[in-house]
Amino acid sequence: MGEYMELPGVKTWYEAEGAGDPLLLLHGGLCTNETWGPQRAEFAARYRVFLPERRGHGHTPDVSGPINYRDMADDTIDFIESAVGGPAHLVGWSDGGIVALLVAIARPDLVRKIVAVGSNFRPGPESGVVPEMFDQLAPEGPELAPFREMYEAVSPDGAGHWPVVVGKLVEMFHAQPTISTEELARISAPTLVLVGDDDMVTLEHTVALYRAIPDSELAVVPGTSHALLMEKPGQVNEMILDYLAHDPVPTMLPVRRAHATAAG
């Protein structure tokens, strides 16, 4: 069971379970905490897991005006300060990964390690395999049916508010995020960039994200899509947990990292 926390930006619903170092699971756009089903038990066996639902998602109400990534990052910063009280690991899927990157840029003191899954740092038309994909999204369309059902089951704003949230998020997807490579270069937290080999985000964009973050590692999961967390949870969970628990292995033939070490 979860509960609400009054934050400056929005009354936020969250769930928490497990014991150990704090770890935030940040869901994707149009999603709820329900999508973390394949990860929760395994992660909570090793960490104190926090699952906040962002403004306009799940149990957390919408707010007046547009929704944007930087406001959601501010909400997440407020949540970490209030609920966690110190730095945490951030594991974010899709929009959740974007929020994690923005939190790390703004407040490096609150971030231990990051895992960004299927995330982009430029808007969908610039970073997506199908740039026009979001032009085709209709609130009542079949492609959004699973997301609509999750929303309608728990939203305090009621089922009738779904088209409003979809409209806000589609507008955001078209124009955001707008994170510069200079901002990404300021991320000091060790970061795992994780993506499916047939993801919605282009592999070229994913590689650019990996290259822009100084202390980063890259993993492409074969035979998966943007839903890799659900498609191959055993493999993906093991990769994430191993990354969070261990220091990097010194490689025998470094190229990119050798250059970074020499520059430092």
Secondary structure, 3 states (H helix, E strand, C coil): CCEEEECCCCEEEEEEECCCCEEEEECCCCCCHHHHHHHHHHHHCCCEEEEECCCCCCCCCCCCCCCCHHHHHHHHHHHHHHHHCCCEEEEEECHHHHHHHHHHHHCHHHEEEEEEECCCCCCHHHHECCCCHHHHCCCCCHHHHHHHHHHHHHCCCCHHHHHHHHHHHHHHHHHCCCCCHHHHCCCCCCEEEEEECCCCECHHHHHHHHHHCCCEEEEEECCCCCCHHHHCHHHHHHHHHHHHHCCCCCCCCCCHHHHHHHHC
